[in-house]
Amino acid sequence: MDFAILGPVQVTDARRPVRLAAKARAVLGVFLLHPNTVLTRERLIASVWDDPPRSALPNLQTYLTALRRAAIEVETVPHGYRLCLGPDRLDALAFEEAVREARLEAARGEPAAANRLFARALSLWRGRPAEDVTLAATVQARIAELEERRESARLGWIDVRLRLGLYDELVSELTALVEAAPLNERLWHRLMLALHRAGRRAEALEAYRRARSVLVAELALEPGQELRELHAAVLDDGPVPAPELETVREPGWTGICLLPADIADLAGRERETRDLVTALDASDAAAGLAAGGASGAAAGGARRVASVAPVIVAVSGPPGVGKTTLAVHVAHLVRDRYPDGQLFVRLHGASASPRDPSDLLAELLRALGVDSAGVPASTEERAATYRAMIADRAVLVLLDDAAGAAQVQPLIPGTPRSAVLLTSRGPLPALPGAVTYALDVPTPAGARALLAGVAGADRMASDPEAAQAILDACGRLPLALRIAGARLATRPAWPLAELARRLADASALNELRAGHLDVRATFEASYATLSPPARHAFRLLGSVAADGVAAWTVAALAGASPYDVDGSLEELAVAGLITAGAADAAAQPRYRMHDLLRGFAGELFHAEESGERRTAALRRVAAEARARAAGAAAELPLAFAPPPPDLPARTPPCPEGGAWLAAERGVLVAVAEAAARAGLVREAAGLAYALAPFLVVRGFHDDAVRMLGTVAHAAATAGDTLTETRLRLVSADAEVDRRRAGTVADEFRHLLGRSSRAGDRHAAAYALLGVAATLEHDLGSALTAATLAAERFQELGDGHGLLSAWTEIAGIQFYLRRHDAVGATCRLALAHLDGHSSLHRARFLRALGIACYETGRVEEAIGHYRTSLDLCRELRWETGERLSLHRLAQAEAALGRHDTAIGMLARCARLFVNAGDTRGQALISYTLGEISRWRGDERVALAHFTACLDRLDPLNEHLWSARTRDQIARSRAALR
């Protein structure tokens, strides 16, 4: 059975054509384009369909069966399929064999034999390879490669016939060729030479004029040196180099460029482009040194580079981040620095079958003009030949999608004038001397520019809110943005809001596909390369919607130790599916994953893990998270609800615990919410209770309220009203802490009624205290309720609840101006602090300082404020720090130390501004007004008091608003 691919696909059996259906012929065409090569199922599908249907795999199996039924011997081998053919059965291989023999005959000085062999080789071409079957865009590079080899062979044949003196025959042929390819200087050179040798000197000069005219018009370039020298020789009617000296130039080598097409305007990657060009400049400096162009300090730096090796720049990043696009763009920008050539090969590192270095070297050698027969057999010999061919030349080698250092190492040039730019999904730390560049998603502005470049700037401006939603849904991933932009560009009447809605309502991955571009398929290709343990770890990472995790999280999900999952995490990082960043605040290595990758991992978690295994994983990680969070938060007060019986005792301030909670905040919140959604109410509630105090103290109120609401809803769904009530108590107290007591007044009353009806006296006591906190307009009733709550906590033996009640009582007494009572309450509380959080001590010391200040004992107040301030800083309690520092400044001012006080207030004001605390900023103005009055400047005092009133919320700050209005009236009266 014979096969032909150099034109329409043909199969003949005993010279009779074999009929095949269209798609089966397309699959056969892929095999014929890659004879004797193992092709994976994925590669076959990607070669046949630009946009594979869901049934692509079963369809492929059907077409393979059809080929085998037609007696076409497609082999099934590890990792894929192969069709083994020889030059006697496939025209493409026969062409290569004939060209190889022709070049050998030419080198031996046998032009007549070479002429016959070249003629036989080129007669095998019947058109464009596989021109009658529909193949995907990924195959076009291979087709272009074959056509390039045909043109190289044609040029070799022309040179052989020039040796034989067949000038008239060549003139007509070359005239047609230059008409078809007018920018090819080599063809113009041969045409001029043939004309001159045929005695047609005037026509040769006219050919030069036409060549120069088209080059200047089309490229704004003068003809090259070779063509100019020939023109001068013809013009002077001097000696022209003999044809035999021109036939072995190997035109495919000098100045070869194998780079894919560039993107004219790579939006959003300007900084990265500059960085990579700068990194490659080092090799340019080395080349300059080799040419004698470096001197002084610059030469010293270049000399160090030149003495070692070529510059290697390795760009790594997750799938879809645009590594190849950026690398190709940069390679085009620096082409002029590597005039001897720019090589390009795809290493398929992200596929299940990365390409073998030996095959890659063979491809590079053929591109450099080595005949197939001249390619050595072993990898080592091929690498040596490759290095020898490009030695001391300025060549840029672009290696795309590397699997690892072992695959890349044989492809590195041996001399420093060349450089290597490579891409890989993960870092390649084992590649010595490489400059590593981790490519992240573009900046928000860069991502917007990228999307606008595809979809249109006017389109983006028509609905900025929807445009931002699309950017957010795509996570600024360049591949996702290009797909989103392409979908918008092909639907001019489609509102941006429609795509934004689709990306939000369904899995974003379902919408992020257009033509051969598919985000999910890109992720699947990387996932398919993983070992089973790494796949399992990747799926587990999709169970928790966290930006980054430490190893303990994955270990808990897997039911293993951190050591056991370390190898899987490393494999995921090498595959580019996670990023191993620097250590976090708790000195833990942190692993991050792009939002779309995490969504893909979540799909796999639900699709490939059974319900029982999903539940078990979440139960394990929630339990581990609760134990760790409870221990790390032991320096903080308990949550505002009846405490569970198994919480650890409170400890003094512990920086390590606080740092761990700060680093793990996002993960802990995500685990609580994931466990709640999975119906694990008890585990989720325990974690939420342990974590809430940290979130409130550190000012993450939104996180606390959202998490508590999610878990409370799960409890309500499960019918666990007791747990729901206690979680809602903690959530309402978080709102009180950020001075939104009025918004939760009805909530506390509802919870008080529910707890009382259920006979839950403990929860009722907390609800009653919450009600007291909302009675800002009825301080008498508030004091009664808080006092009753304190009595109940004493009866229940709840020390934390009692301290919370005394805190509320002291605050109410302060607003009632009962300062002696405030002092008594604080001293009582300070005597009962053993075994409780130091945060209570800081709070009561500040309140005691206020009582002393208001009763004229300012020096004593300063002592209490300073101690409170130190404790707040140890606890990293920024709210308490701001309040204590403000009170300390006020007391310093009252003693006449105005400059000291103003300096403290300036620092305090920055803290309030950074926290977005407008109430605090208002109180700074109030104190500045007091200082101005003490200094005798009533007009400035009035300005400060007025600024204070403008910043205060009259609905929630009626007491301070009333006090400030009194001060404004006093200032105005003094100024009359």
Secondary structure, DSSP 8 states (H G I E B T S, - for coil): -EEE-SSS-EEEETTEE----HHHHHHHHHHHHSTT--B-HHHHHHHH-SS--TTHHHHHHHHHHHHHHTT--EEEETTEEEE---TTTBHHHHHHHHHHHHHHHHHTT-HHHHHHHHHHHHHT--SSTTTTS---GGGHHHHHHHHHHHHHHHHHHHHHHHHHT-HHHHHHHHHHHHHH-TT-HHHHHHHHHHHHHTT-HHHHHHHHHHHHHHHHHHHS----HHHHHHHHHHHTT-----GGGGTT--TTTTTEE------SS-TT-HHHHHHHHHHHHHHHHHHHHHTT---HHHHHHHHHHHTT--EEEEEE--TTS-HHHHHHHHHHHTGGG-TTEEEEEE--TTSSS---HHHHHHHHHHHTT--GGGS-SSHHHHHHHHHHHHTTS-EEEEEEEE--HHHHGGGS-SSTTSEEEEEESS--TTSTTEEEEE-----HHHHHHHHHHHH-HHHHHH-HHHHHHHHHHHTT-HHHHHHHHHHHHT-TTS-HHHHHHHHHHS-HHHH-EETTEEHHHHHHHHHHTS-HHHHHHHHHHTTS--SEE-HHHHHHHHTS-HHHHHHHHHHHHHTTSSEEEEE-TTS-EEEE--HHHHHHHHHHHHHHS-HHHHHHHHHHHHHHHHHHHHHHTTTS---SS---TT-----S--HHHHHHHHHHHHHHHHHHHHHHHTT-HHHHHHHHHHHHHHHHHTT-HHHHHHHHHHHHHHHHHTT-HHHHHHHHHHHHHHHHHTT-GGGGHHHHHHHHHHHHHHT-HHHHHHHHHHHHHH-TT-HHHHHHHHHHHHHHHHHHT-HHHHHHHHHHHHHHHHHTT-HHHHHHHHHHHHTT-TTS-HHHHHHHHHHHHHHHHHTT-HHHHHHHHHHHHHHHHHHT-HHHHHHHHHHHHHHHHHTT-HHHHHHHHHHHHHHHHHHT-HHHHHHHHHHHHHHHHHTT-HHHHHHHHHHHHHHS-TTT-HHHHHHHHHHHHHHHHHH-
